[in-house]
Amino acid sequence: MNAWSLRQGTERLYQDRREAGQVLAERLVSYRGQPDLLVLGLARGGVPIAWEVASYLHAPLDVFVVRKLGVPQWQELAMGAVAAGGGLVVNDSLVNRLGIDEDTLVEAIRRETAEVVRREQAYRGGRPALDVTGRTVILVDDGIATGASMLAAVRAVRAARRVVVAVPVGPVSVSRHLTDEADEVVCASTPPQFEAVGQAFVDFHQVSDDEVRRLLAEPTTAPTTEPTAD
């Protein structure tokens, strides 16, 4: 049975993504120390939060790239999303309502898939993605609004043994919807009047590519030390 954990109807203001990550990490303490655990931060905004989660749980961290499929002439409105590894979500009702033709949709998928590949290479510097097969994967973002990006990410890590969605803020309705495909959804705050993810943060600056690379280079697990000879 899928599960979800949230503080329904509560509203919390985080100072920044670091604080949000620390709060979220405490909600995930049951996963601490699991040998097959992997934390994936959705780029870019989810990576600082994911670093705090991975560090607290003593788990390896990797970046996961998802790109929104923007409606032509209105790019802020998502008609779907594509994710690394082939995850795809399309809002068919929106596409049909706006009369978006198949060629336009296919071109958007092609363009954003190419950008996913480019960003993955830029963030890792040629290092391959960590394998999710048979592992417990925690997907972390700085929040969910429509849920399209997170849903695409969930669908892209099907090879995992268990998929957990973890966010500091989002609407109740979307959190419930994600439980249809994720094994667990942890949402630390669900404002009764949800408008945007940024409303939950004092500092909600745009995370840069350099910040993502820097965090990926910082270890989240204690180094293994070899025993010394007497």
VEXFIPA-775246 format. One record per residue: residue in one letter; x negated, z, y of N, C-alpha, C in turn. Coordinates in steps of 0.1 Angstrom, whole numbers, plus 5000, padded with zeros to 4 digits. Layout:
<domars>
aXZYXZYXZY
...
</domars>
This chain:
<domars>
m499250004988500050005000499150005012
n499449925022498749915035499150035043
a498250085052498450195060498150175074
w498650245083498350235097498350375103
s497450395113497250525119497150505134
l498150565141498150555156498750675162
r498550685175499250795182500350725190
q501450715184502650635189503150695202
g503250605212503750645225502750725234
t501550735230500550805238499750705246
e499150755257498350675265497150745269
r495950685266494650755269493850665278
l493150715288492250645297490850675293
y490150575288488750585284487850555296
q486750625297485750605308485150465307
d484750425294484150305291484250275276
r483650165272483750125258482950225249
r481950285255481150375247482050495243
e482750555253483650665250484750625240
a485250505242486350455233485850445219
g484550405217483950395204483750525197
q483450625205483250755200484550815195
v485550795203486950845199487350775187
l487250645186487650575175486850615162
a485550635164484750675152485250795146
e485750895153486251015148487450995139
r488250895143489450865135489050795122
l487850755121487350675109486450755100
v486350885103485350975096485450975081
s486550945075486750935061485850825054
y485450735063484550625057483050655059
r482750765065481350795068480450805055
g479350735056478450745045478750655033
q479850585033480150495021479050385020
p478550375008477450285006477750135008
d479050095007479349955008480049925021
l479850015031480549995044479849895053
l480649815060480049725070481049725082
v480449745094481249735107480949605114
l482049535117481849405124482549425138
g481749395149482249405162482649265167
l483949245171484349115176483749095190
a483048985191482348945203483248895214
r483048935226481949015230482349165232
g483549185237483949315241483949425230
g484149385217484249475207482849535202
v481749465206480449505200480049645205
p480149675218479749815222480549925215
i481749895213482649995206482150005191
a481949885185481549885171480249955169
w479349945179478050005177478250165176
e479050215184479350365184479950395170
v480850315165481550345153480450335141
a479650225141478750215131477650325131
s477250365142476250475144476750605138
y478050635142478650755137478950755122
l479250645117479550625102478350595094
h477150585100475950555093476050425086
a476550325092476850195086476150075093
p475849975086475249855092476249785102
l475749725112476549655122476249515123
d477249425124477049285127478149235137
v477849125143478749065152479748965145
f480948965150481948865144482548795156
v482448655155482848575167484248515164
v485148535174486448485173486748415187
r487348295186487648225199489148195199
k489648225211491048195214491348045215
l492447995210492847855213493847855225
g493247825236494047825248495047705250
v496147735255497147625258496547535269
p496647405267496147315277496847345291
q495947345301496447375315496747515317
w496647605307496947745308496147815298
q494747815299493847865289493948015286
e494548085295494648235292495748265282
l496648165280497748185270497248125257
a497248215247496748175233497748115225
m497447995220498347935210497847955196
g496748035195496148075182494748115184
a493948125173492548165174491848115161
v490548095163489648065151488548165151
a488148195138487048295136485948245127
a484848305128483748275120484148285105
g483648195097484048195083485348125080
g485948065090487047975087488448035090
g488448155095489748215098490548145109
l491748125107492648045116494048105118
v494448115130495848155133496448065143
v497648015140498247925150499647975152
n500047995165501348035169502247915169
d502847885157503647765156504847765165
s505447875167506647885176506347845190
l505147895195504747865208504347715210
v503547665200503147525200504347435200
n505347465192506647385192507347395205
r507447515210508247535223507647465235
l506247455235505547395246505347245243
g505747195232505547055229504147005227
i503247095222501847065220501746975208
d501146855210501046765198499946795189
e499946745177498946775167497546745171
d497346625177495946585182495346685191
t496246745200495746835210495346965203
l496147005193495847135186494547115178
v494447005171493246975162491946975171
e492046915183490846905191490547045196
a491447125199491147265203490547345192
i491047325180490347395168488947345166
r488747215167487347155166486447215176
r486847215189486047255200485647405199
e486647485196486347635196485647675183
t485847595172485047625160483547595163
a483247485170481847455173481347565182
e482147625191481647735200481347855192
v482247885181481947995173480647985166
v480347875161479047855154477847865164
r478047815176476947825186476647965190
r477748045192477648185196476948265185
e477448245173476848315161475348295161
q474848175163473448145163472748215174
a473348215186472748275198472648425197
y473648485191473648635190472648675179
r472548605168471648655157470248595157
g470048495165468748435165468348375151
g469248315144468948245132469148335120
r469348465122469648555110471048525104
p471148515091472448495085473348615087
a474648585087475648695087475548775075
l475848905077475848995065477048965056
d476848975043477848935033478949035033
v480148995033481249095032481849105018
t481349025009481949024996481849164989
g483049214985483149334977482949464986
r482849444999482549565007483849615014
t483749735020484749785029484349735043
v485149655050484749605063485649665073
i485049715084485849765095485649665107
l486749605111486749505122487149585135
v486249575144486449655157486449565169
d487449585177487549525190487849625201
d487749585214488049675224489549695227
g490349625219491849645220492549515214
i493849535212494549415208495749395217
a496049275220497249245229498249165220
t497949035218498848955209498548975195
g497249005192496749025178496248895172
a496348785179495948655173494448655169
s493548705177492148705174491848795163
m492448915163492149005152492748955138
l493848895139494448835127493548725121
a493048645130492048535125490848595118
a490348705124489248775118489548835105
v490748895103491148955091491148845080
r491748735083491848625074490548565070
a489548585079488148525076487348615067
v487748735065486948825056487648865043
r488448765038489248795026488348835014
a487048805014486248835003485948985002
a486249055013485949205013486849275004
r486349384999487249474990488349534997
r488049585010488949645018488749615033
v489849575040489649535054490449635063
v489649695072490249795081490149745096
v491249745103491249705117491149835125
a490249845135490149965143489949925157
v490849975166490849945180491250075188
p490750085200491050205208492450195214
v493050075216494350065223495049935219
g496349945219497149825216498649865215
p499549765215500949795213501349825199
v502349915197502749955184503149835176
s503949745182504449625174503349545168
v502249515175501249435170500449515159
s500249645161499549725151500349715137
r501649725138502449725126502349585120
h502349485128502249345123500949325115
l499849375120498549355114498549425100
t499349525097499349585084499849495073
d500449385077500949285067499749225060
e498549215067497349155061496149235060
a495949335068494849435067495249545058
d494249615052494549725043494949855051
e494349865063494549975072494349935086
v495149985095495049965109494950095116
v493850115124493650245131493750205146
c494750255153494850235167494950365174
a493950405182493850535188494850565199
s495350465206496250485217497250375218
t498450405219499550305221500350335233
p499950285245500750315257502150265256
p503150345260504550305259504850175268
q504050155278504250045287502949965286
f502649895275501449825273501549695281
e500449665289500449545297499149465293
a498049535293496749465290495749565285
v494749515277493749605271493049685282
g492749615293491949675304492549795310
q493849815309494549935315494050065309
a493450055297493050175290491550225294
f490950145303489550175307489350185322
v488450285326488050285339487050175342
d486050165333485050065333485349965322
f485749845326486049735317485349605321
h484049625323483249505327483149405316
q482849285320482749175310481349195303
v481449205290480149225282479449095281
s478149105284477348975284476748945270
d476248825269475548785257474348875255
d473548905265472348985264472749125259
e473849185264474249315259474549315244
v475249205240475549195225474249185217
r473249105222472049095214471249225214
r471249295226470549425226471149525217
l472449535216473149635207472849595192
l472849465189472649425175471249465171
a470349475181468949505178468649655176
e469649735181469549885180470049935166
p469250005159469650045145470850145146
t471750125136472850225135472750305122
t471850275114471550355102470150415102
a470050525096468750595096467750515087
p466550495092465550415083465250495070
t465050415060464650475047463250505047
t462850635044461550675044461050685029
e459850635027459250645014458650785012
p458750845000458050974998456550964999
t455951055004454451055006453851114993
a452751064990452051114978451351254982
d451351344972450651474974449151454974
</domars>
